[in-house]
Amino acid sequence: MKLVVAVVQSEDASGLLTQLSNRGFRATRIKTAGGFLREANATIFVGVEAEDVDTVVHTIRENCTTRQQQITAIPAVMEPGEFFLPYPVEVEVGGATIFVLDVERFERV
């Protein structure tokens, strides 16, 4: 038994959960935040047999692609009296961070 944990962007999570369900996998979504942009994301947990890991990872790859997004850069620290003119910066967002963990024991009650 394996546990697949995927951290994905919030806007990708619903489509991913739908595709996992369509392929017969049960998944749990937890709303999370963090990372470089401090934006909302989702952590998806999927418990599967070892032979299904590749199918789950492939489904994640299909639904969580990277893309470019414009953000307004804000300095981390500003001194009093400093003037800052925000400017747009293009960054890559999306994709997924995937962990595959061994599960010693699994029970559904």
Protein Blocks (a to p, Z undefined) as FASTA:
>chain_A
ZZddddddfklmmmmmmmmmmnopacdddddeedjnopacddddddddfklmmmmmmmmm
mmmccdddddddddfbdcehiacddddddddeehjdddddddfbdcdZZ
